[in-house]
């Protein structure tokens, strides 16, 4: 699905791609607009806790009530990675703060990190078996 990226030192780069998070009230109402904007159909749609989520183009739509979305609104983006463990090592090395996780989630594993400077990013390591069960 993704190619491995390497830096100048030959080390694997953790983020394979990044999705802009969009918080919506109703996924079914929001999706047609994003289908039109991206020219794509949702690649993934699933429920997690009190939310419904869909990935379409470069967006991750998160839908739920104001109360259900509240704990997630402080997260700026979602990055797909090959290894959550590598993100943990980089976070510890660079002085970031692990806010949540690693957790088992419907798509594999996730981790939320506040990086030095204040960016809060969710990292997701996809699991092929988990993804096939969502199809």
N, C-alpha and C positions, 0 to 999 in steps of 0.2 A: 504494500500500500504506500509506504514511504521509503525514500532512499536514505541511507545513512549519511549524515553530514559530518565532516571532520574539520577541525581548526588547523592552523599552521603547524601545530605540534603533532598532528596526527591523532589527537584525542577525539572521541566521539562527542558531538555537540548534543546536549540533552534535548532541546526543543526541536521537534520535527516540523511542526506547524503551530500556529496560534489562531484561536478563534475569538472574535469579538463577542462578548456576552451582551445579550439584549434581554431585558426583563420585560415581560408582557403579562397582561391580565388573563388572556385567553389564547391558547396556542392555535386553536382551530380558526379563530378570527385573524390572527397575525400571519399565519403561514402563507396565504395567497399573495400577500404583499411581498414577502421574501422570495417566493417562487418567481414572481415577476421581476423583482430587483436582480436576482442572481441568474435567472434562466435555468435553474436547477430544481430538482425535486429533493425533499429531505432525504439525507443519507441514513439517518438514524433517528428513531423516535422512541422514547421510553419514559417510564415513571420512576421517580426517586423521592422517597419520603413523601412530602405533600406537594411535590412539583411534577410537572410534565415537561420534558425537554425534547428538543429537536435540533439536529445539526443540518444546516443548509448553506451551501457556499462557504464563505468564511465566517459564518455566524453560528453561535450557539444560543438558541432561544430558550429561556427559562420562564415557565408560566406557573402562576399560582396566585393565591390571595396576597394581599399586602403583608399580612403576618407571616405567611409561609416564605415569601421572598426576602423578608427583612434580614435574616442571617447571612444571605448570599450577596446582597447588594454592594458590600464593601470589596468584593473581589473584582479586579479590573479586567482580567482575561483568563482564558483557559488555554494551556499549552499541552499539546500531545507530545509525549516523550517515549523513548525506548525503555528507560529504566527509572522508576521512582527512586530506587536505591541510590542512583547516581545524583539525583536532585537532592536527596537528603545529605549526601557527602558534600556537595557544593554549598548547600545552605549552611551546614555546620562550619565549613572552611571559611566562608565569606562573612559570617556573622549575621546571617538571616535568622528568622524566627519561624519555627514550624507551628502554625496555628491550629491545624487539624490533620490527622492522619499519621501515617498512611492508613487508608481504609479500603475495604473491599466494597466495590460499587457495581452496579449492573454492567458496566462496560469493562471492568477490570479492577484497577487500583487507582486511588487518587490521593492527593496531598495538597494542602493549601499552605503557602509560604508568604510571609511578609519579608521582603528583601530590604537590605540597607537602602535608605532613600525613600522607603515607604510604599513601593509597589506591592500589591497583594495579588498573587497569581495562583490559580488552581492548576496543578499538573495531573495529567491522566495518562496512565500506561494501559493501553488497550490489551485485552485478553481475547484471543481469537475464539475460544470456546464460548466465552461470555457474549461476544458480539454475535456469534451464529445463533445463540438462543434468543436474541432480540429480533432476528430477521423474520 
